């Protein structure tokens, strides 16, 4: 019997970017807010979102699932609060950052979400963010030939409902679902997304320690 050591497998990504300034757009909810209060609010300039979804394993190439649990424990966070609702071994990492102009200044808001639960950078949570940074960087540097994607996973409900939580990708993409699923798990594109997430997290950590 051949044993396959994967470390982390079935890694997929989603990347979005909306340049409101270039498109001369403003978010619908902010338009409503301005109409109701007849005031000038923030003008959104740019929004970028990055998502990695993966299956953590404990094997010869690393105890990634155990390390995730240990990072939560060191941050005094409960595994039950951050357990993935689709698969206990899944880790869904989502970063969203918005740049907006207010009173002549460019400001930003950043949201970090782990398994569909928001979490802030603060001293208590640093062990978890250290784990996330290490995992994201490992993916960004992982040789493409080392990526393992299970064919049955691509067709599974775990992927279609667990990749973008709250949405069913099979319903969204219809007959194009399988091609989209393969595209979202292309190793080269996954690595590129991980590099961008690594840069974003480094930037936010730098701001946190130098505020």
Phi and psi in degrees as a GROMACS rama.xvg file:
@    title "Ramachandran Plot"
@    xaxis  label "Phi"
@    yaxis  label "Psi"
@TYPE xy
-89.4995  127.774  UNK-2
-101.678  129.685  UNK-3
-105.855  122.982  UNK-4
-100.94  120.173  UNK-5
-113.315  -25.7018  UNK-6
74.2203  -79.6972  UNK-7
-128.287  138.662  UNK-8
-134.888  171.888  UNK-9
52.0602  50.3886  UNK-10
-86.9165  123.898  UNK-11
-125.975  164.944  UNK-12
-140.315  156.781  UNK-13
-138.271  134.706  UNK-14
-133.195  129.389  UNK-15
-132.215  152.145  UNK-16
-153.168  132.29  UNK-17
-128.726  116.487  UNK-18
-96.1686  89.4532  UNK-19
-65.183  -37.0107  UNK-20
-63.7238  -43.908  UNK-21
-67.3165  -36.7977  UNK-22
-88.7748  -0.179016  UNK-23
55.2902  44.6747  UNK-24
-113.037  160.564  UNK-25
-141.946  147.266  UNK-26
-62.5792  143.065  UNK-27
-59.347  -41.7575  UNK-28
-64.8983  -31.0692  UNK-29
-75.5849  -31.9156  UNK-30
-62.96  -43.8253  UNK-31
-63.1526  -43.0578  UNK-32
-58.7309  -43.0787  UNK-33
-67.3801  -38.3437  UNK-34
-65.4371  -43.3449  UNK-35
-65.0426  -46.8662  UNK-36
-96.8064  -4.99558  UNK-37
50.128  47.1503  UNK-38
-131.051  165.603  UNK-39
-94.2263  119.613  UNK-40
-108.832  -170.914  UNK-41
-68.5589  142.608  UNK-42
-99.8131  114.46  UNK-43
-72.6389  132.779  UNK-44
-102.527  -45.7801  UNK-45
-153.727  139.336  UNK-46
-130.222  132.757  UNK-47
-132.924  135.906  UNK-48
-129.168  138.326  UNK-49
-134.451  133.054  UNK-50
-135.053  134.497  UNK-51
-123.936  131.77  UNK-52
-124.165  135.052  UNK-53
-150.915  164.131  UNK-54
-107.283  119.381  UNK-55
-84.166  141.849  UNK-56
-133.024  159.423  UNK-57
-112.888  109.906  UNK-58
-156.14  -162.857  UNK-59
-58.7575  -29.3823  UNK-60
-90.0947  9.72205  UNK-61
137.645  150.674  UNK-62
-99.1469  64.4896  UNK-63
-65.1446  -38.8237  UNK-64
-70.9077  -43.1413  UNK-65
-62.6206  -40.244  UNK-66
-65.5778  -34.8511  UNK-67
-63.2106  -46.3222  UNK-68
-62.7094  -40.2393  UNK-69
-66.1486  -37.9003  UNK-70
-65.3679  -38.5114  UNK-71
-63.3468  -44.9643  UNK-72
-62.2012  -42.9563  UNK-73
-65.9542  -24.7522  UNK-74
-91.7823  6.91108  UNK-75
57.0103  39.8047  UNK-76
-112.446  147.976  UNK-77
-88.1705  133.418  UNK-78
-61.191  -35.4703  UNK-79
-63.2617  -31.257  UNK-80
-74.7174  -27.5172  UNK-81
-114.094  14.6068  UNK-82
-72.5417  134.798  UNK-83
-66.2399  127.826  UNK-84
-73.2224  -13.2318  UNK-85
-95.1831  -43.2835  UNK-86
-151.731  127.831  UNK-87
-56.7972  -28.003  UNK-88
-92.348  1.11447  UNK-89
-83.7603  146.243  UNK-90
-126.785  119.017  UNK-91
-111.652  115.19  UNK-92
-114.268  122.854  UNK-93
-128.778  126.638  UNK-94
-116.685  133.583  UNK-95
-134.68  131.179  UNK-96
-132.757  134.017  UNK-97
-121.317  134.546  UNK-98
-108.545  134.157  UNK-99
-143.703  157.078  UNK-100
-106.222  128.893  UNK-101
-146.628  127.228  UNK-102
53.9193  39.7479  UNK-103
78.4973  2.96689  UNK-104
-113.925  146.531  UNK-105
-91.5888  119.229  UNK-106
-118.845  170.341  UNK-107
-144.22  151.572  UNK-108
-126.594  134.145  UNK-109
-125.247  134.897  UNK-110
-118.999  131.451  UNK-111
-112.063  131.168  UNK-112
-132.51  129.917  UNK-113
-118.925  118.119  UNK-114
50.6789  45.3027  UNK-115
70.9872  22.0967  UNK-116
-129.794  125.484  UNK-117
-70.7392  147.409  UNK-118
-147.287  143.275  UNK-119
-104.108  151.75  UNK-120
-75.4914  117.665  UNK-121
-156.613  166.805  UNK-122
-51.2092  -44.9449  UNK-123
-60.0936  -33.7331  UNK-124
-94.0275  4.14186  UNK-125
-60.231  -37.0227  UNK-126
-58.7082  -37.6735  UNK-127
-69.4233  -42.7325  UNK-128
-68.1869  -31.1839  UNK-129
-64.4498  -41.7785  UNK-130
-62.7171  -44.8087  UNK-131
-61.1794  -44.4795  UNK-132
-61.3209  -42.9095  UNK-133
-66.2752  -40.528  UNK-134
-68.2765  -44.5506  UNK-135
-62.9613  -42.1631  UNK-136
-66.743  -37.5347  UNK-137
-59.5914  -41.8236  UNK-138
-65.6905  -41.1825  UNK-139
-64.5621  -25.1544  UNK-140
-105.038  1.14716  UNK-141
-70.7696  128.74  UNK-142
-59.2527  138.959  UNK-143
-58.5516  -34.8758  UNK-144
-70.3427  -11.7751  UNK-145
-91.4106  -5.69196  UNK-146
-72.049  132.447  UNK-147
-116.815  119.96  UNK-148
-122.679  116.317  UNK-149
-77.8745  128.204  UNK-150
-60.5004  -38.5915  UNK-151
-67.0587  -27.2256  UNK-152
-67.1143  -38.9776  UNK-153
-59.7039  -30.122  UNK-154
-96.3394  3.75342  UNK-155
-86.1671  158.872  UNK-156
-67.0118  -28.8632  UNK-157
-59.4426  -39.0594  UNK-158
-75.3646  -50.887  UNK-159
-63.4521  -31.1149  UNK-160
-104.548  -14.0554  UNK-161
-102.566  -15.6804  UNK-162
-70.1374  -53.5896  UNK-163
-118.21  91.7825  UNK-164
-59.6028  133.885  UNK-165
97.2841  -11.1231  UNK-166
-124.655  148.661  UNK-167
-106.451  107.756  UNK-168
-64.9081  -28.1919  UNK-169
-64.1624  -36.4471  UNK-170
-74.5853  -36.1095  UNK-171
-69.4161  -46.2117  UNK-172
-93.6134  -16.9031  UNK-173
57.9353  -127.968  UNK-174
-69.273  -14.1595  UNK-175
-90.5551  4.35079  UNK-176
-57.0924  -48.8963  UNK-177
-63.4038  -41.3693  UNK-178
-63.2428  -39.5724  UNK-179
-67.1989  -38.5929  UNK-180
-62.4866  -42.3427  UNK-181
-65.6054  -40.2015  UNK-182
-62.5309  -40.6809  UNK-183
-70.1494  -11.3549  UNK-184
-116.028  17.8501  UNK-185
-67.4993  120.065  UNK-186
-54.4088  -41.9981  UNK-187
-61.7041  -43.7469  UNK-188
-71.1313  -36.4151  UNK-189
-61.1462  -44.0962  UNK-190
-62.3621  -41.1756  UNK-191
-62.5756  -43.0153  UNK-192
-63.3598  -42.0898  UNK-193
-62.6672  -38.1595  UNK-194
-63.6029  -41.6827  UNK-195
-65.4253  -40.0002  UNK-196
-66.4568  -37.4752  UNK-197
-61.7115  -45.4361  UNK-198
-63.9009  -42.1212  UNK-199
-63.1958  -45.4835  UNK-200
-66.1371  -40.6962  UNK-201
-59.9214  -42.1794  UNK-202
-62.6674  -43.9474  UNK-203
-68.4609  -38.0799  UNK-204
-66.0835  -39.3193  UNK-205
-61.4124  -45.5144  UNK-206
-62.0881  -38.6065  UNK-207
-64.2699  -44.542  UNK-208
-79.8963  -10.6639  UNK-209
-119.795  19.1148  UNK-210
